[in-house]
Amino acid sequence: MRYFNNPCIGQYAQSFSNECCPIWATQTIIGNNCDNRVQNLLLFSCKIIAKKHNLNNKEIFIEHIDPSEAFGVHNQNLKTFQLHFPQLKIVARGNQVILQGTESDIALFEEKFEHFLQHIRQFGNITEQQLESLFLGTLQKENSPSTKADISEGGEVILYGNHAKVIKAKTPNQKKMVSLMNNNDILFAIGPAGTGKTYTAVALAVRALKNKEIKRIILARPAVEAGENLGFLPGDLKEKIDPYLRPLYDALDDMIPADKLKSYIETRVIEIAPMAFMRGRTLDNAYVILDEAQNATDLQLKMFLTRMGPNAKFIITGDLTQIDLPKKNMSGLVKAVNILEGIKGIEFAYLTFEDVVRHKLVKNIIKAYDKSTEIKLDFSKYRE
């Protein structure tokens, strides 16, 4: 008799007296206000009434997606489905969605819901506007001809980042980076600023992590100041080195939701560290990226490359026109280009000003500076 004091049973009794299914969609059960025994009682009653009214029951299992991501905050996505299918009774239990209604309503729901799940699998999330587009029939389906056309026109899609942001290889040499990494374990990506070397490398690493090809991502950079002495930096070790690693964080922010990125960093699934911290380690089952490699010395780069474990992939990015090492130190990247080219499993992608994806003026600035290195300027006319 104690069940009759439960608010769920009170609503159940009222629903039952009206000969309606006692599943009130996204309100009571989805809110987990009832324990499992009460939920089972309600579902059992639902089946009895469904049989009486010639209604069908259907269970849909959500796979390869976190149910909380599919249902949305406070089950908002599921509530939207309920609004568009008022004749259906919808219950969410764990990774199940339980339906009750006519055969035609259930079939239409399944079609829309599968399209909904496909979109989340492909893009990682769905906005309120996109969900409404789904019901209007204007949301593009995964692998649809129009989607393929968009991909072919704009470059090879590497992955879908936050808010369904399309992250793709936009230029011929960026596409070459993607292609070379599919068939090799070490790639040197060398080119001027703004050509997307680091961004493309990080995207490839995040894609491999999402596809469970590797277990972790390691991002490293030499802690070298760009031609200026910053002096003492306050804070603990992480706070001291973070300014040097900011470009790597910026790329990750575009590709991984903030809460998940924080969890990955805390659990060391993603590790961002100065290059010096790599000594003595074996980096296995990992995607390892060394950024700004032109600022690594010969010994540092050799040390880094020899950390490679059996199931690891390395990408080394650098710009030979922006070496910030003291003049007495030669860049290790220059020597690596000369001695490693031709080794099977190691490839080189050379990017140029034609690959610049920043402001259009950046391309012209790079061309101007490249030209200036070939011309000896005459300043005599400016002298008094």
C-alpha positions in Angstrom: 0.0 0.0 0.0 3.0 2.3 0.5 3.2 2.7 -3.3 0.0 4.7 -3.4 1.7 7.4 -1.5 4.3 7.7 -4.3 3.6 10.7 -6.6 4.3 8.4 -9.6 1.6 6.0 -8.6 -0.8 8.9 -8.1 -0.3 10.0 -11.7 -0.4 6.3 -12.8 -3.8 5.8 -11.1 -5.2 9.0 -12.8 -3.9 7.9 -16.2 -5.2 4.4 -15.7 -8.7 5.6 -14.9 -8.7 7.5 -18.2 -7.6 4.3 -20.0 -4.5 6.1 -21.2 -1.1 4.6 -21.1 0.5 5.6 -17.8 3.8 6.6 -19.5 3.9 10.4 -19.4 6.8 10.7 -21.7 9.6 13.1 -20.5 8.1 14.1 -17.2 8.1 11.6 -14.4 10.0 8.5 -15.5 12.6 10.3 -17.4 13.1 12.6 -14.5 13.9 9.4 -12.4 11.4 10.3 -9.7 10.3 6.7 -9.6 12.4 3.7 -8.5 12.8 0.7 -10.9 9.9 -1.3 -9.4 7.5 1.6 -9.9 8.7 2.0 -13.5 8.3 -1.7 -14.2 4.7 -1.5 -12.8 3.9 1.4 -15.1 5.4 -0.2 -18.1 3.5 -3.5 -17.4 0.3 -1.6 -17.2 1.2 0.2 -20.4 1.4 -3.1 -22.2 -2.0 -4.2 -20.9 -3.7 -1.0 -22.1 -1.8 -1.1 -25.4 -3.1 -4.6 -26.1 -6.6 -3.4 -25.4 -6.3 -0.4 -27.8 -4.4 -2.3 -30.5 -1.2 -0.2 -29.9 2.3 -1.4 -30.6 5.3 -1.3 -28.3 8.9 -0.8 -29.6 12.3 -0.6 -28.0 15.1 1.4 -29.6 18.7 0.9 -28.3 21.2 3.8 -28.5 24.6 2.5 -29.4 28.0 4.2 -29.7 26.6 7.4 -28.3 26.4 8.6 -24.7 22.6 8.7 -24.0 22.9 11.9 -22.1 24.3 13.6 -25.3 21.5 12.2 -27.4 18.7 13.2 -25.0 20.2 16.7 -24.4 20.3 18.8 -21.3 17.3 18.0 -19.1 16.2 15.7 -21.8 15.4 18.6 -24.0 15.9 16.7 -27.3 13.5 14.0 -26.2 10.9 16.5 -25.1 11.1 18.0 -28.6 10.5 14.6 -30.1 7.5 14.2 -27.8 6.0 17.6 -29.0 6.3 16.4 -32.6 4.8 13.0 -31.8 2.0 13.8 -29.4 0.2 10.5 -30.1 3.2 8.4 -29.1 4.1 7.6 -25.5 7.9 7.9 -25.1 10.0 6.6 -22.2 13.8 6.8 -21.9 15.5 4.2 -19.7 19.3 4.1 -19.8 20.3 3.6 -23.4 16.8 2.6 -24.4 13.9 4.5 -25.8 10.6 2.8 -25.4 7.7 3.7 -27.7 4.0 3.0 -27.6 1.6 3.9 -30.4 0.3 3.0 -33.8 2.5 1.2 -36.3 2.7 4.2 -38.6 3.6 6.7 -35.8 6.3 4.4 -34.6 7.8 3.9 -38.1 7.9 7.6 -38.7 9.5 8.2 -35.3 12.2 5.5 -36.0 13.1 7.2 -39.3 13.5 10.6 -37.7 15.3 9.2 -34.6 17.8 7.3 -36.7 18.5 10.4 -38.7 18.9 12.2 -35.4 21.4 9.6 -34.1 23.4 9.6 -37.3 23.8 13.4 -37.1 25.1 13.1 -33.6 27.5 10.3 -34.5 28.9 12.4 -37.4 28.9 15.9 -35.9 29.1 15.2 -32.2 26.0 17.2 -31.3 22.9 18.8 -32.7 21.5 22.3 -32.2 17.9 23.2 -31.5 17.7 24.7 -35.0 19.1 21.6 -36.6 16.6 19.4 -34.7 13.8 21.5 -36.0 15.2 21.2 -39.5 15.1 17.4 -39.0 11.4 17.5 -38.5 10.9 19.8 -41.4 12.9 17.4 -43.6 15.6 20.0 -44.4 18.5 18.6 -42.3 21.1 16.9 -44.6 21.6 13.2 -44.0 24.9 11.7 -43.4 26.7 10.8 -46.6 24.0 12.5 -48.7 25.0 13.7 -52.2 24.9 17.3 -51.1 27.1 16.6 -48.1 29.6 14.8 -50.3 29.6 17.8 -52.7 30.3 20.2 -49.9 33.2 18.0 -48.8 34.7 17.7 -52.3 34.4 21.4 -52.8 35.9 22.5 -49.5 38.6 19.8 -48.9 38.9 16.5 -47.1 37.0 16.5 -43.9 39.2 15.3 -41.0 36.6 15.5 -38.2 33.7 17.5 -36.9 34.6 19.7 -33.9 32.6 21.7 -31.4 29.2 22.9 -32.5 29.5 20.7 -35.6 32.4 22.7 -36.9 33.8 21.1 -40.0 37.5 20.7 -39.8 39.0 19.8 -43.1 42.2 19.9 -45.1 41.7 23.0 -47.2 44.8 23.3 -49.3 46.7 20.8 -51.6 49.6 20.4 -49.1 47.3 20.0 -46.1 45.6 17.2 -48.0 49.0 15.8 -48.7 49.7 15.8 -44.9 46.5 13.8 -44.3 47.4 11.3 -47.1 51.0 10.8 -46.0 50.0 10.2 -42.4 47.6 7.5 -43.5 50.6 5.5 -44.8 53.6 6.5 -42.6 54.4 6.8 -39.0 56.6 10.0 -39.0 55.7 13.1 -40.9 57.7 16.4 -41.0 55.4 19.3 -42.0 57.5 22.3 -42.9 56.2 25.6 -44.0 55.7 29.3 -43.1 53.3 30.8 -40.6 49.6 30.5 -41.2 49.6 27.4 -43.4 47.7 25.2 -40.9 50.5 22.8 -40.1 49.8 22.6 -36.3 46.0 22.7 -36.7 45.9 19.9 -39.3 48.3 17.8 -37.2 46.2 18.3 -34.0 43.0 17.4 -36.0 44.6 14.2 -37.2 45.5 13.3 -33.7 42.0 14.0 -32.3 40.4 12.0 -35.1 42.7 9.0 -34.2 41.7 9.3 -30.6 37.9 9.5 -31.4 38.3 6.5 -33.6 40.1 4.6 -30.8 43.2 4.1 -33.0 45.4 5.3 -30.2 45.0 5.8 -26.4 46.4 9.2 -25.9 47.7 12.4 -27.5 51.0 14.0 -26.6 51.6 17.6 -27.7 55.1 19.1 -27.2 56.9 22.3 -27.9 60.3 23.7 -27.2 60.0 26.4 -24.5 61.9 29.0 -26.5 60.9 32.7 -26.4 60.4 34.4 -29.8 63.3 36.8 -29.9 62.6 38.4 -26.5 63.4 37.8 -22.9 60.2 37.5 -20.8 62.1 37.1 -17.5 60.6 35.4 -14.5 57.1 34.1 -15.0 54.9 33.7 -11.9 53.0 30.6 -10.9 53.6 26.9 -10.7 55.3 24.8 -13.4 52.1 24.5 -15.5 51.4 28.2 -15.3 54.9 29.0 -16.4 54.9 26.8 -19.5 51.3 27.3 -20.6 52.0 30.5 -22.5 54.4 28.6 -24.8 51.8 25.9 -25.4 48.8 28.2 -26.0 48.5 27.5 -29.8 48.0 23.8 -29.0 45.2 24.6 -26.5 43.6 26.8 -29.1 43.4 24.0 -31.7 42.0 21.6 -29.1 39.4 24.1 -28.0 37.9 23.9 -31.6 37.7 20.1 -31.7 36.8 18.9 -28.2 34.0 20.1 -25.8 35.5 22.0 -22.9 34.3 19.6 -20.2 35.6 16.6 -22.1 38.9 18.3 -22.9 39.4 19.1 -19.2 38.7 15.5 -18.3 41.2 14.3 -21.0 43.9 16.6 -19.6 43.3 15.6 -16.0 43.4 11.9 -16.8 46.4 12.4 -19.1 44.6 11.1 -22.2 45.8 14.4 -23.7 49.2 15.6 -22.4 50.7 19.0 -23.3 54.2 19.5 -22.2 57.6 21.1 -23.0 59.8 19.0 -25.2 62.4 18.7 -22.4 60.0 16.5 -20.4 60.1 13.8 -23.1 63.6 12.5 -22.1 63.7 8.9 -20.8 60.1 8.1 -21.9 58.7 5.6 -24.4 55.7 7.1 -26.1 53.5 4.2 -27.3 49.9 3.9 -28.4 50.0 7.6 -28.9 49.8 10.3 -31.5 52.7 12.6 -30.7 53.1 16.1 -32.2 56.2 18.3 -31.8 55.3 21.9 -32.8 57.8 24.7 -33.6 60.5 22.0 -34.1 62.8 24.6 -35.7 63.5 25.8 -32.2 64.8 22.3 -31.1 68.5 21.7 -31.2 70.0 18.7 -33.0 70.4 16.7 -29.8 66.9 17.6 -28.6 65.3 16.5 -31.9 67.2 13.3 -31.9 66.1 12.6 -28.3 62.5 13.3 -29.2 62.4 11.1 -32.3 63.9 8.2 -30.4 61.1 8.2 -27.8 58.8 6.5 -30.4 57.1 3.3 -29.3 55.9 0.4 -31.6 52.4 1.7 -32.0 53.0 5.5 -32.2 52.7 8.1 -34.8 54.8 11.3 -34.8 54.2 14.6 -36.6 56.9 17.3 -36.4 56.0 20.8 -37.6 58.2 23.7 -38.1 59.0 26.9 -40.0 62.7 27.2 -41.0 62.3 31.0 -41.5 61.4 31.6 -37.8 64.3 30.1 -35.8 64.5 31.7 -32.3 67.5 29.7 -31.1 70.6 31.6 -30.0 73.0 32.1 -33.0 75.5 29.5 -31.6 72.9 26.8 -31.8 71.9 25.2 -35.1 68.3 24.1 -35.6 67.9 20.4 -35.4 65.1 20.5 -37.9 67.6 21.7 -40.6 69.8 18.6 -40.0 66.8 16.3 -39.8 65.6 17.3 -43.2 69.0 16.6 -44.7 69.6 13.2 -43.1 66.2 11.5 -42.7 64.7 12.1 -46.1 64.5 8.8 -48.0 64.0 6.6 -44.9 60.9 4.3 -45.4 58.1 5.3 -43.0 59.3 8.9 -42.7 57.8 11.5 -45.1 58.0 15.2 -45.6 55.3 17.7 -46.5 56.4 21.1 -47.6 53.9 23.9 -47.3 54.2 27.3 -49.0 52.6 30.7 -49.0 50.0 29.2 -51.3 48.7 27.2 -48.3 48.2 30.2 -46.0 44.7 30.0 -44.5 44.8 33.2 -42.4 44.0 36.7 -43.6 44.8 37.2 -47.3 47.4 39.8 -46.4 49.5 37.1 -44.6 50.3 35.5 -47.9 51.5 38.7 -49.3 53.5 39.5 -46.2 55.3 36.1 -46.4 56.1 36.6 -50.0 57.5 40.1 -49.3 59.8 38.8 -46.5 60.9 35.9 -48.7 61.8 38.3 -51.4 63.7 40.6 -49.0 66.1 37.9 -48.1 67.2 37.8 -51.8 67.7 41.5 -52.2 70.4 43.6 -50.6 68.8 46.9 -49.7 70.7 50.2 -50.3 70.2 52.6 -47.4 72.8 55.1 -48.5 70.3 57.6 -49.9 68.7 57.9 -46.4 72.0 59.0 -44.8 72.7 62.7 -44.2 
